[in-house]
Amino acid sequence: MRICELKQKEVINICDCKRLGYIVDVEFDVRSGCICAFIIPGPGGICGLFGREYEYVIPFGCVRQIGEDIVLVEVNPEDIMHKCGG
């Protein structure tokens, strides 16, 4: 599977069955070449006008299944929310 194929998949949290969004980036370990985390844009600003202040960084260990259309993860959204650019 290629990274561009992952970006077409929607991520769903199996803990609360909520949609987190679509993968926009992948963090990986340069030495091993292994995927470390998926990056997903967080909730938008006021009416979506002011961009996004947070993003979800989902450790690869939290991925439970990768299907044809979706990626199932098991996470607490508060634990994976990080300030953008930080």
N, C-alpha and C positions, 0 to 999 in steps of 0.2 A: 504494500500500500504506500502511496506517495503522500507527501504533506498536502499537496493541492487537493487530494481526495478527502483528506480529513477536514479541510475547510468547508466542505459542502455538507458536513454532518451537524445536526442539531444536538446539543448536549442537554440531557435531562437528568435531574437529581432524583434518584430512586427513594430518598428519604421522605420527600414531600411531593414528589411527582411534578415538580415545577420545571419549566423550561428555563435554562440559564442563557441560552443563545447559541451562536455559532462560533466555532473555533476560528480565531483570526491569526494566531501565531502559535508556534511550538517552541518550547525551551528544551534544549538538549545539552548533554555533556559532550564537550568537544573531544575529550580523551577517549571515551568509550563509544561515542556515537549513539548512545541510548537516549530516548526521550525522557525528560525529567518532569515536564508539566505542559498542560494546554493553557493557552491564554484566551479568555473570552471577555468581550466588552461588558462592563457592569451596567447597571441601570442608568438611563440618560438623565440629564439635568432637567430643569423646569421646562416642561413641554418639549423636551429634546432639543431645545435651542442652544444650550450652553455646553454642549459636548458631554463627555463622560469624565467624572472625577475619579471613579474607581473601575477596576477590572478584576475579574475572577482569575486566579492562578490556581489551577487544579493539578495537584501532584498526580503523576502517572499511576502511582499506587492506589489511587482512589477510583480509577477506571474499573468498572465491573464488566462491561461488555461493549464491543464495537460492532455495530451492525451495519447493514447496507445504508440506512438513512440516519441513524441516531447513534449517539454514544451515551451509554448509561454510566453515571458516576454516583458514588455514595459519599456525600460531603455535608458539612454544616456550612451554609453560605457565609456566615459571619467569619469563619476561620479562613476562608479562601479569598476574601475581598481585600484587595490591596490598592493603595493610592496610585494612580497612574503616574508613571515616570519615577516611581520611588522604589 
